[in-house]
Amino acid sequence: MKTIELSFDILSLMIADGAEQDGNPEIRASSVRGQLRWWFRLLGGFKDSNRSIRDQETALFGGAAGRSPVKSLFSIQVLRSPAESHIGNSVDLGIDDWERNNNGKYVARTKKTGIRPDHEAESKGYFLFPLRPDTNERDSRSKGYFLPQKNAFSIRIVWRGNAGEFQKFLSLITIWGALGALGARSRRCMGAIAFNKDLPMPLNEAFSYFAVSEKRLLICKLPNERKSSDETIVALSDWYKSWRSFGPSNARNTGPGKDFAKGDHDIGLQLDEAPEKTVRPALGLPIIQKYSSGICNTWNTVDDTRFASPVLLRPFRISDDKWIGLVLFAEAYKWPLGDMVKIDGRESAVDLSLYEAMKKDPNLRSFDI
C-alpha cells in the first residue's frame, strides 16, 4: 500500500455544484475519479498490457458487472477544498452587462447604452452561457463556483495495487493534473487545474506509459504566449469563435469557419425537410438554435443522449507570467461515423469536415510534451 498527497491550483473559474445541488460548490472525490477514468480511456490504456482497454479499466477502477465484482486498486479522499466559494451567475461575475428591471426580470444594459462589455468579459461570457440569466424570466441561473487560486485543494490517494504498478498509475495522475480540469464547462477553458508544486513525473515520461497516438489524442497550441490565464482564455475564445461565428456584422464573417457556420444557420431556417448533412453536431450536442424571428430548433442525438465535444480548450501555465492556450482534439471521442443527428425530429447525416478543418488550422502549432 502506498499513500500520496497532492495539492492543486485552480487556473480558471471552476463551476462545481456539490452533491446536494444547493448551489454550494464542492470538489468531490467521485469527480476526480471520473476524470481519471475519462483520461484513461482517451489515452488507450497502458501500452505494456495485452488486455483490452475495458479490461484494464475494470482492473484499475473496479467494476460491479458480472458475478465477480472487482475492487478498485485505489481510493481518493479530498483533504482540503478551496477556502472561499461563491454562488452567482454571469451578471454577478461581471461578464454580462445585464441588470434586473423593476419587474425583477433581466434586461440587457447594452440596449440602453449601446456600449458592449469589454473583450475579456465577452470572451468569458461566450464560454459561460449556462450562467447567463433568462431574460424572459426571473430565473437567475446561479451556480456555485470557485475563483482561480493557488494551493486551492488537495487530495490523498491510497494505492492498494502492486507496488511495481504504482508508477504507471502515477503517470495517469500526472497527465490529468497537467492537462485536466474539473466542473462544468471544463471543455471550454473552465475549471483548469495545475499541480501546486512540481509534476509527479515529467509529462513526456507520463505519456510514455500509454498506447496513445494522434489517432486518439492530438494536442495543439496557439502560437503566442500570454501573461495570464484571462489573456489565454480570451485568445482561445477568439480562436474558437473564428470557427463558429456568422452574423449580420462583417466582423463575425471573417473567420475560417464562416461558411460552416452559415450553413448551420441556414439549415435551421429550412427544415421543411431534413438536410442531407450538417457539420455542427460534431462539436457537441444538444444544441438549442434560436433566431430573432422567434424560430427555435433543437438538435440532438437520435437516442436523445448528450454528445460531449471532442474539442477541449485549456489555459496552460508554464510559469506565473507565461501561459499558452492549448487545443486538444480527443480523437477517441469524436463523432462516430455513420451516426445521425435529429433536428427537430428530422434525421440528418453528420459531416466531420468542420472538425477536420479545425485540426488543420495553420494558426495552430504542435505542443511538445
C-alpha atoms as one frame of an Amber mdcrd trajectory, in Angstrom:
protein
   0.000   0.000   0.000   1.259   3.480  -0.890  -0.192   6.890   0.024   0.457
  10.207  -1.725  -0.947  13.674  -1.114  -1.152  16.222  -3.928  -2.091  19.915
  -3.944  -3.572  21.740  -6.917  -4.059  25.287  -8.137  -7.256  26.363  -9.878
  -6.304  28.215 -13.070  -9.729  29.329 -14.277 -13.199  29.720 -12.819 -14.475
  26.317 -11.681 -18.231  25.635 -11.698 -18.581  22.829  -9.188 -22.093  22.317
  -7.820 -21.946  19.941  -4.879 -23.702  16.652  -4.285 -26.686  18.414  -2.714
 -27.215  20.620  -5.802 -27.955  23.545  -3.485 -25.574  25.954  -5.167 -22.718
  25.446  -2.746 -19.648  24.391  -4.747 -17.755  21.284  -3.772 -14.791  19.297
  -5.045 -15.713  15.631  -4.810 -13.564  12.533  -4.938 -16.050  10.964  -7.369
 -15.456  13.839  -9.811 -11.692  13.289  -9.687 -12.179   9.563 -10.216 -14.477
  10.231 -13.167 -11.884  12.478 -14.793  -9.151   9.877 -14.332 -11.369   7.240
 -15.941 -12.111   9.562 -18.888  -8.408  10.235 -19.452  -7.519   6.547 -19.133
  -9.924   5.665 -21.956  -8.700   8.549 -24.085  -5.068   7.507 -23.646  -5.812
   3.984 -24.819  -4.738   2.129 -21.693  -1.227   1.114 -20.678   0.853   0.083
 -23.664   2.634  -2.782 -21.900  -0.643  -4.614 -21.275  -2.062  -7.263 -23.603
  -5.566  -6.757 -22.193  -8.284  -4.640 -23.758  -8.835  -1.070 -22.558 -12.095
  -2.174 -20.950 -10.429  -4.990 -19.015  -7.578  -2.715 -17.928 -10.085  -0.114
 -16.798 -12.042  -2.631 -14.745  -8.861  -3.912 -13.094  -7.772  -0.368 -12.182
 -11.057   1.352 -11.331 -13.095  -1.640 -10.282 -16.436  -2.792 -11.589 -19.678
  -4.402 -10.495 -20.602  -6.164 -13.727 -20.759  -9.942 -13.787 -20.711 -12.448
 -10.977 -17.366 -11.369  -9.564 -17.241  -7.643  -8.731 -13.747  -6.155  -8.914
 -12.486  -3.782  -6.243 -10.657  -0.621  -7.298  -6.898  -0.566  -6.820  -7.006
   2.938  -5.355  -9.104   5.301  -3.267  -9.289   9.101  -3.339 -10.064  11.469
  -0.475 -10.424  15.236  -0.761  -8.387  16.592   2.146  -8.972  20.272   1.616
 -11.314  22.320  -0.552 -10.879  25.956  -1.626 -11.218  28.290   1.333 -13.510
  30.727  -0.479 -16.519  29.827  -2.610 -19.236  31.788  -4.389 -22.751  31.430
  -5.763 -23.796  33.583  -8.694 -24.439  33.989 -12.397 -22.732  35.764 -15.276
 -24.009  39.145 -14.110 -22.501  38.632 -10.663 -19.224  37.661 -12.345 -19.213
  40.873 -14.365 -19.098  39.096 -17.723 -22.590  40.122 -18.841 -23.939  43.649
 -18.822 -27.489  42.690 -17.871 -29.401  44.023 -14.903 -32.739  43.474 -13.200
 -35.553  45.831 -14.107 -38.379  46.936 -11.816 -40.272  43.710 -12.529 -37.345
  41.577 -11.402 -36.521  40.393 -14.919 -33.073  40.609 -16.519 -32.593  43.088
 -19.368 -29.512  43.891 -21.451 -27.951  47.194 -20.484 -26.334  47.331 -23.935
 -29.741  48.090 -25.437 -29.891  51.236 -23.297 -26.325  52.480 -23.610 -25.057
  51.000 -26.847 -21.855  50.099 -25.012 -20.790  46.465 -25.095 -18.815  44.689
 -22.372 -15.036  44.674 -22.768 -13.401  41.954 -24.841 -12.286  39.867 -21.869
 -15.784  39.862 -20.379 -17.354  38.945 -23.713 -14.885  36.087 -24.178 -15.663
  34.577 -20.792 -19.363  35.145 -21.345 -19.145  33.212 -24.610 -17.907  30.146
 -22.742 -20.124  30.629 -19.678 -23.513  30.983 -21.345 -25.101  28.400 -18.952
 -24.647  31.025 -16.236 -26.474  33.665 -18.278 -29.813  34.544 -16.673 -33.016
  34.014 -18.606 -34.075  37.433 -19.880 -37.722  36.380 -20.168 -37.986  35.016
 -16.649 -36.809  35.796 -13.134 -34.530  32.755 -13.174 -31.038  33.848 -12.140
 -29.369  30.549 -13.173 -26.919  30.915 -10.330 -24.281  28.227  -9.806 -21.673
  27.522  -7.195 -18.126  28.278  -8.288 -14.536  28.717  -7.168 -12.370  31.550
  -8.449  -8.801  30.897  -9.634  -6.437  30.495  -6.681  -3.181  28.866  -5.710
  -2.998  25.859  -3.413  -6.756  25.621  -3.775  -7.385  21.994  -2.865  -5.560
  18.796  -2.011  -6.309  15.101  -2.331  -4.972  11.921  -0.791  -4.639   8.818
  -2.945  -4.147   5.386  -1.415  -2.746   2.810  -3.831  -3.607  -0.791  -2.963
  -2.240  -2.423  -6.084   1.072  -3.996  -6.884   3.972  -1.726  -5.878   5.574
  -2.247  -9.264   2.468  -0.857 -10.999   2.320   2.355  -8.993   4.456   4.390
 -11.423   2.048   3.597 -14.237  -0.868   4.799 -12.139   1.111   7.916 -11.187
   1.560   8.660 -14.878  -2.238   8.911 -15.226  -2.402  11.305 -12.263   0.367
  13.395 -13.838  -1.401  13.793 -17.182  -4.736  14.688 -15.599  -3.116  17.162
 -13.185  -1.214  18.853 -16.013  -3.866  18.923 -18.739  -7.161  18.222 -16.986
  -9.962  20.125 -15.306 -12.964  19.747 -13.025 -16.527  21.029 -13.123 -18.975
  22.254 -15.730 -17.726  23.885 -18.952 -14.364  22.194 -18.481 -14.141  21.640
 -22.250 -14.319  25.402 -22.690 -11.437  26.643 -20.535 -13.222  26.493 -17.184
 -12.055  24.532 -14.135  -8.494  24.122 -15.421  -6.053  22.868 -12.799  -2.305
  22.513 -12.287  -0.096  20.953  -9.651   0.770  23.429  -6.930   4.335  22.111
  -6.988   6.344  20.070  -9.477   4.675  17.353 -11.521   4.985  13.865 -10.009
   6.968  12.947 -13.140   7.864  14.727 -16.402   4.915  14.910 -18.764   6.717
  13.169 -21.616   7.611  10.286 -19.284   3.983  10.043 -18.162   2.764   9.752
 -21.766   5.341   7.042 -22.469   3.324   4.584 -20.344   0.277   4.785 -22.623
  -0.704   3.477 -26.039  -1.849   6.946 -27.072  -1.198   8.263 -30.593  -2.607
  11.040 -32.766  -5.388   8.598 -33.627  -6.579   9.026 -30.029  -5.360  12.489
 -28.959  -3.917  15.481 -30.812  -2.595  18.367 -28.690  -2.015  21.746 -30.339
  -1.269  25.228 -29.031  -1.924  28.800 -30.076   1.193  30.493 -31.468   1.863
  33.227 -28.896   2.465  33.126 -25.157   0.227  35.159 -22.834   0.824  36.721
 -19.436  -2.192  35.386 -17.556  -4.995  32.851 -17.549  -7.503  35.555 -18.510
  -5.484  36.623 -21.555  -5.183  32.987 -22.595  -8.935  32.408 -22.286  -9.556
  35.464 -24.493  -7.172  34.075 -27.123  -8.830  30.642 -27.041 -12.259  32.239
 -27.275 -11.183  34.290 -30.291  -9.805  31.164 -31.968 -12.930  29.099 -31.322
 -15.280  31.884 -32.401 -13.327  32.248 -35.650 -14.611  28.775 -36.495 -18.150
  29.275 -35.217 -19.122  32.891 -35.958 -21.628  34.016 -38.527 -23.888  37.023
 -38.319 -25.028  40.324 -39.762 -21.790  42.215 -38.996 -18.663  41.889 -41.138
 -16.587  41.291 -38.015 -18.382  37.976 -37.492 -17.872  36.796 -41.059 -14.099
  36.825 -41.413 -13.043  33.587 -39.697 -12.047  30.347 -41.409 -15.261  28.687
 -40.236 -17.703  31.301 -41.558 -19.030  29.094 -44.372 -19.571  26.171 -41.987
 -21.358  28.451 -39.525 -23.517  29.994 -42.261 -24.523  26.524 -43.402 -25.680
  25.614 -39.893 -27.538  28.914 -39.621 -29.348  28.379 -42.916 -30.271  24.765
 -42.130 -32.273  25.907 -39.117 -34.412  28.119 -41.357 -35.100  25.423 -43.945
 -36.472  22.492 -42.027 -39.376  21.614 -44.276 -37.281  18.553 -44.985 -34.184
  17.174 -43.317 -30.849  18.456 -44.711 -28.634  15.838 -46.360 -25.831  16.520
 -43.877 -24.638  19.029 -41.300 -21.324  19.739 -39.566 -22.104  21.396 -36.231
 -23.115  18.270 -34.217 -19.500  17.059 -34.385 -18.659  19.767 -31.820 -21.224
  18.639 -29.247 -24.946  18.122 -28.646 -27.633  19.058 -27.732 -27.997  22.431
 -29.421 -30.848  24.906 -28.981 -30.868  27.131 -32.051 -32.772  30.412 -31.661
 -33.446  33.092 -34.267 -34.550  36.698 -33.875 -37.691  35.775 -35.834 -38.747
  33.502 -32.963 -37.867  30.197 -34.638 -36.319  27.744 -32.191 -34.824  24.377
 -33.183 -33.443  21.548 -31.061 -30.567  19.434 -32.329 -29.938  16.152 -30.555
 -28.594  12.637 -30.928 -31.015  10.031 -32.249 -31.345   8.479 -28.784 -31.533
  11.905 -27.064 -28.289  11.433 -25.155 -25.621  14.079 -24.729 -22.614  14.086
 -27.046 -19.710  15.939 -25.460 -17.444  17.974 -27.695 -14.150  16.310 -28.645
 -12.502  19.763 -28.817 -11.095  20.822 -25.445  -9.668  24.276 -24.720  -7.186
  24.775 -21.874  -5.225  27.681 -20.408  -1.847  26.042 -19.653   0.551  27.634
 -17.178   4.272  27.469 -17.887   5.082  29.970 -15.109   3.160  32.682 -13.253
   3.561  35.149 -16.135   3.908  32.742 -19.049   0.851  30.919 -20.395  -0.190
  29.192 -23.611  -3.559  28.216 -24.980  -3.949  24.509 -25.686  -6.456  22.956
 -28.089  -6.913  19.231 -27.517  -8.656  17.097 -30.135  -9.926  13.970 -28.386
  -9.931  11.732 -31.444 -11.038   8.715 -29.436 -14.254  10.586 -28.537 -15.088
  12.201 -31.870 -18.478  11.766 -33.554 -18.971   8.109 -34.589 -19.013   7.687
 -38.349 -22.465   6.794 -39.602 -24.380   8.116 -36.586 -27.227  10.508 -37.389
 -28.440  13.702 -35.746 -32.044  14.792 -35.133 -33.013  18.377 -35.927 -36.497
  18.899 -34.554 -37.129  15.200 -35.083 -35.781  15.040 -38.641 -32.710  12.859
 -39.076 -29.628  14.041 -40.927 -26.101  12.739 -41.527 -23.170  14.374 -39.735
 -20.183  15.575 -41.755 -16.834  15.792 -39.903 -15.340  18.323 -42.343 -15.580
  21.206 -39.832 -13.868  19.183 -37.114 -11.146  18.039 -39.524 -10.594  21.593
 -40.795 -10.153  22.865 -37.226  -7.446  20.251 -36.651  -5.589  21.526 -39.730
  -5.827  25.213 -38.803  -2.448  26.701 -39.864  -2.554  29.015 -36.840  -2.172
  26.039 -34.501   1.234  24.711 -33.514   2.281  21.309 -32.242   2.534  21.106
 -28.456   5.783  19.408 -27.490   5.084  17.243 -24.468
